[in-house]
Amino acid sequence: MLLLAGCGAADAPRTVVTLGDSVPAGTACSCSAFPALYARAQHATDVNLAVPGMTAADLLSALPAARHALSTASEVVIMAGANDIAGVVGRPAAYASVVSAVQDDLVATVTAIEKIHRVRVVVLGYWNVVEDGQVGTAAYGPDGMRDAARATAALNTALRDAAGRTGAVFVPTEAAFHGTSGDRDPTGLLAADGDHPNAAGQAVIAALLPPLP
């Protein structure tokens, strides 16, 4: 009986719960988004609660509705914050206050998740918070692309710091899209809108995530 019970526990399905914005939601891709690809590779069930347009504050507010899924999660993946700062790109004086709020909301979110269920939380960074590649260059020009890079770097620092403060795992995506030197054109990994990953980009993000514990 003990052996059978042990086997049942070992065979219990694992779940990956994903919270966040339009990137994990798979907007503009018409493909399997990275949460599904990652869960499949880990032989786990994908519970994708990402919502296009979600901000860090929205993420925190959504936790009560996600409580049941979070209570049995094997891992929680979070990707949020781009929508908070996208509207102030080109206004550097606003970056600090915006990313500070994102950091506070993310710390509160991870802390709340841990109170529901002790589980590893993975926080993903961004390669860009607005359009990138050829679409971004055409829309913003070189100066605008530099502004977007600064805003993205500020957000990523806040996300990394929030992860560090809470014991979450931070996973950057910038090098995967822009190369280690930061000068690679990411157009081939982006959908036609230049803002969201295409199937190849979603697969790249999935491959960055660590194996389930």
C-alpha positions, 0 to 999 in steps of 0.5 A, a space after each residue: 500500500 505504501 508503494 502504491 501511494 508513493 507511485 501515485 504521488 510521483 505520478 501526480 501531474 505537474 502544472 506551470 501557471 503563467 501570469 502576465 501580459 500579451 507576450 505570454 498570452 500569444 498575441 499576434 502569433 497564431 501559434 503556441 505561446 511559450 507557456 504551452 511550449 515550455 510546459 509540454 517540454 517539461 511534461 507538465 500542464 499549462 495553465 496560462 492566465 496571461 491577459 493582453 494589456 496586463 500591467 504589474 498592478 493588474 497582476 497583483 489584483 488578479 491573484 485572488 481569482 488565480 488562487 486555486 490554480 496557484 495553490 497547486 502549481 509546480 511553478 509560476 512564471 511571470 512576465 509583466 511590466 512592459 505595459 506600465 512603461 510603454 506609454 512613457 518611452 521617450 520621457 526619461 524623467 518618468 522612468 524611475 517612478 514607473 519602474 519603482 511602482 512595477 518593482 513594488 507590485 512585483 514584490 507584493 505579487 511574489 510575496 502573495 503567491 508564496 503565502 498561497 503556496 511555496 513554489 518557485 517563481 520565474 520572472 521574465 525580462 523583456 527585449 523591448 517594451 515597444 515595437 522592435 526590429 524593422 517595424 520599430 526602426 521605421 516607427 521611431 527612428 534611431 533616437 526613438 529606438 535608443 529611448 526604447 532601449 533605455 526604458 527597457 533596461 530600466 524596467 529589466 533592472 526593476 524586474 531583476 531587483 524584485 526577483 532578487 528581493 523575493 527569491 524568485 528566478 530572473 530570466 533575461 530575454 534581451 540577448 536571445 533577441 538582440 544577441 550577446 553584443 546587443 546589435 542583432 536585428 530581432 525581426 525574424 523572431 517578431 510577428 508582423 506588428 514588431 511588438 510580439 514574438 512570432 512562433 520562432 520568438 515564442 520558442 526562443 523564450 520557452 527555451 530560456 526557462 529553467 527545467 522544473 524543479 
